[in-house]
Structures are given as C-alpha cells and as structure tokens.
Amino acid sequence: MTERFDKLMGLVDPIIDKYLEARSESLNEHELVLVSVWVLEAEVNNGGFNQFFWNSAGDISIETVASLHKIGASKTASIVEAANASFGEMGPPKDREVRQQELVALEESGALKLDSLDSDFYKYPNDLEELMYAYAKNNNLL
C-alpha cells in the first residue's frame, strides 16, 4: 500500500462507519463524495457491478455518478451511469430489497448485461485513488 492510500483509508474509514450507522443522509457533501467512490471501487473490484447493486453501496449509486464527476473521474462516471441505466430510466431503486428483486428479475430475463461494464471499470480509465486524494487535499480534508 502507498502512503497516499493509507492517508485516504484513515480519512474514509470513520466516514464509512458513520454511513453504515446512519446512512447517506448523515454525511456532508465531501463525506458522501469520498464514501461513494470508495465503496464503488471496493464493491466492483470484489464482485462486479452485480455486487455493487446487491449491497448497500447500491443505495447511493445515483450519487456515486455525481461524486465521480466532482473528483474529475468522468470516464468512470459514464461507466456507472451505464450500469445504473440497466434498471431503466429511473435508475436503481434506493430501497435495497426492491433493487435486489429487480436485479434478480433482470438477470433471469437475460436483460442484465453488466459483464462488459465490469471489464470497462477494471481498465481504470481514471485513477480513482489519485483523484480522491487530490479532492481530499483540495478541500482541506487531509
């Protein structure tokens, strides 16, 4: 791990705890940006967009797109937008149970095509760690 990663982890870990305890409404703008990008990366790297949407990270999938734009990760934002569009015009439901039901239905129908988006994400068109670090520095969070 790099020093930059360690600093980011030290910053984000308590924010993740706050998010898990009280959900996204308890976070300020900067905290939401950092948490949403951090959990996106963790979930997609661990199990693809399917896992991202299945777990609580999917609750903030719409906000994640805005967060990616805020840190300057527009190419990655486009990938997440495409994944969100799998759920239709309104995007993924915020309610986890409803989203999971829709995810299963989309998988069973063959309409869910997240594998290519996983591959696009894994190419890392934007260096999320570098951009999150710069965002944190520029906003006096580190």
N, C-alpha and C positions, 0 to 999 in steps of 0.2 A: 504494500500500500504506500501511497505517496503522502507526503506531508499535507498537501492540498486536500486529499481525500480524508485524512484524519481530522483536519480542521472542519471540513464540511460535515463529517459524521458527528463530531462534537456539537456542532450547531444544530443539526437536523434531528438528532436522537430525542432531545427533550420536546421538540415540536411534534414529532410523531407520537410520543406518549400523550401529549395534550390532544392531538387529533383523535387518537384511538379512544380516549376517555370522553371527550365532549363533542366529537365530530367537527366538520369544517366550519360551522358557524362560530366556533370559539377562536378561530385563527384570524390574525390580521392579514393584510394583503401580502406582505413579504413571507410570512409563515406559510400561507397557502401556496404561494409560488414554489417555495422550496420543498414542501411536503409532497405536492402533487407530482413534481418532476422526479423526486427521489423514489416515491412508491411506484410510479410508472416504470422507471428503469429496473427496479427490483423485481416487480411482478412479471414484466415481459421477459426479462432475462431468465427468470426462473421457470416460466411455463407459458410464455407467449401471451398474446392478447386475450386468449381464452381465459387464462388465469387472472389477468388484469381485470376483466369484466366480471368474473365469477366472485372475486374477493371484494372487500370493502373499498379498494382503490377505485373500482368502477363507479362508486358513488360520486366521484368528482372528475369523471372522465371529460366532461364538457369544460370544466375549469382548468383541466390539465392542458388543453389546447391553448387557452389564453395564457397560462403560465409559461408554456414553451415559447410563445411569441414574446413575452416580456423578457425572457432571458436571451432572446435572439436565436432560438432554435426553430426557425420557420420550416425547414425541411422535415424535421421530426414532427412538428405540429401538423403538417399535411398528412403524415402517415397516421397519426392518431385521429385526425378528422375523418380519414377514410375508414378507419376501424369503427369509429362512432357511427358512421353512416350505415354500417351493416344493420343497425337497428331501425333504420328508416329516417324520415325527415326530422323527427323529434330527438333522435339520438337515443342512447341507452337510458332506460329508466333509472332514476336516482335510488329507488327502492331496490335493495339487493335481492330480495326474494322474487320480485316481479322481473328484474333483469335476468336472474338465473333461469326463470321459466322461459323467458323469451330466447335466451341463449340456447337452451336445450331444444326448443322448437325450431330455431334457425338451423341448428346442427342436424336435427332429424330430417328436415326438409331438404338439406343439401345447399341451402341458400347462404350459409355462413362460409366465407372464404377469407379466413384470417391468416392462413399459412404464408401467403405471399407478402402480407404486411409484416408478419414476424420477420421474414427474411430481409425486407427493406429496413426494418428497425435495427436488426443485427449488423447491418452495414455501417451503422453510426454515421449518418450524413452530417450530424452535428455532434461535437464533443460536449456532451451534457455536463460532465464533471467540470470542465473548464468554464463553461458558460454559467453554471450555478455558482462557481467560485467567484467569477467576475461580478455576477449580480450581487452576491453577498458583500463583496468588498465595496462595490459602488454604492451600496445602500447602507454602509457602515454597520453591517451585521456581524462582521468578523473583527 
